[in-house]
């Protein structure tokens, strides 16, 4: 029975570790999302000002790359 108890204890420990990792990953994803929203708000502000098409295009490209990076990272987790 000791082997079974050890096995069960290890499974419980692994379960608890995975639960913690998932919680931390979701917090990290939430923080990344909040950063992305801030970037979006800055983009909107920039486009509402009197900017040249080149500046708006560059800001849109930058934001698009950030959105893609965050989306890819969230999809993999």
Order of alpha helices (4+ residues) and beta strands (2+ residues): alpha-alpha
